[in-house]
C-alpha cells in the first residue's frame, strides 16, 4: 500500500469502471467488492481513510438490540448475518464481546432475556453465544463495579467488538490486492458531464502536491457520508438536502472504572437512548449521544451538554464515579442520516437503514448505513451500478473473502497489542529485530513502538502525524495527552522516512496539536 505506486496507476490513461469518492466504510467496501469482481476500480479520499464517521464509532459489530425493540426485524437479521461474516473474514479485528444489561425493576430481567433469546435465534448459525438471565448476585459477581442499589437482576448477551479505522486500512489493502487503485489525500473538486448531462468522470486535486487529475469513468459512486450534500451540490442544478448530520460522542476512561471482560449496556437512559460502556484496547469507551447538528465538520467537537449527559449516565450506573478529570479522550462523530421526509422529525424517527440514490446524471450515492453492514451495502451498490450503467454482470465475491490480515481459524491473541495487524504482526516484529532502535516506545505508558510508525508510513499510506496517531496507532482516541506527548517523536521519524524538512515537522506538530485539543475537555487543552 504505497502512495507513489498508487499514483502511478492513477496516471495511466484509461477509463475506470468505478470511480469511488470517499474512503470510509461504505466507499472502501465498494472498492473491495468492485475490484474483487474484476472491475477497474479507483477510490479517492480527500483526507485519510476513515477520517470521518468511520473512525469514530462505538467500536461494535452488532445486530442492533435497539432495532429489535423497534420491531425492525429485517435490519436486525441483515446486521447479525453481516456481524458473523465480519468475524469470519476479519477475525484479527473482530472479537466476541459479552454484554451485561443491569435491571433495576422486577420485570426487566424477563423482558430482556426473552428479547435477547430472539436475538440469538435470528443470528442462526452465525450466533456468537447464548444470552442468559443473571441473578442479582451473579450480575454483581460478573460486574463488580455496577451500582448495587436497587439492582434486581441482569441479562448477559454476546455481540461483536472491533477496531474501526484498522478495518478501514485493511479494506484498502484488500482492494489494492484485488487490483484497485486506492489513494488518500486526493480531493474530488468537480464532476465531469457530457452534453446529455450524464457524468463521465471527475477532476481531483492531490492535497500533498497540488497536482490536478482528470479521470474518466463509467460509474461514479458518492460515498462521502456526512459530506454527501457537498458532492450533490456539484451534481444537481437545484440544491436539495439529502442527509442531516446527527452527532454522537464517546468518552474514554481508564479500565479501572469497569474492570473485567464484560461490556455494560443501558437500554434506556433518561432520554430514551442506549448507552454502552465497552472495553477497548485496555480502556473503556462510553457513549453515545444523538444530537442533530446544522453543519458537517471534518473535525466535530463534543458539545458540553453531550459530555455532561454521558458523564451523569455513567455515574448513575458505576460505583467508581467518573469525573471530567478522568476523561482521557473525547471523540465526536457525525452520522449521515437520510434527510427526514417530514419537518420536525426527531433523530430517533429518521431512518437508520441505508438508502441508495440514483441521480438523473448517473451518479450513485449512498446515505446512512453502519459499519456492521458495510459489506452488504457495498454489494447492493455494485449490483445497482451494474444494472443502471449496463456493465458486464459479475457475481459478488465478498461474503467469504478474507480481509487483509485475517488469520486462519481466527487465532488472534487479543492480549498482545499487535493483534490489530493480524498476519502483518510478524513483519513488524522483524522490523524491530533488523533495526533495534525501532523497539523504542512512543510513550512510556503504552506499548506502541517506532516500528509501528515506520510500518504505517511504508505499508499503510500514512502521510501525516494525525494519520499515524489517530487511525493507524489509536493513541489519540485512547489518551489524547499521551498522543500530544508522542507527536514530536512521530514527526521526526516521519520526516526522516518521507524526506521532509524542519518546516514540515513544525507545521505537522502545530496541525496535530489543533486536532488533538478537540479530543480533550476544554479545561485540559494545551
Secondary structure, DSSP 8 states (H G I E B T S, - for coil): --HHHHHHHHHS--EEEEEEE--SHHHHHHHHHHHHTT--EEEE-SS-TT-SGGGSS-SEE---HHHHHTT-HHHHHHHHHHHHHHHHHTTTT-EEEEEEEEESSTTHHHHHHHHHHHHHHHHGGG-----EEEEHHHHHHH-TTB--TT--EEEEEEEEE--HHHHHHHHHHHHHHTT-EEESSEEEEEEEE-TTS-EEEEEEEETTT--EEEEEEEEEEE--GGGHHHHHHHH-SS----EEEEEEEEEEEEGGGG-SS-EEEES--TTS--EEEEEETTEEEEE---EE-SS--TT----HHHHHHHHHHHHHHBSS---GGG--EEEEEEEEEE--SSTT--TTTS--S-EEEE-TTS-EEEE---GGGHHHHHHHHHHHHHHHHT--------TT---TT--GGG---TTSGGGGGGGGHHHHHHHHHH-GGGGSBSSTTS--BHHHHHHHHHHS---SHHIIIIIIS-HHHH-HHHHHHHHHHHHHHHHHHHT--HHHHHHHHHHHHHHHHTTS-GGG--
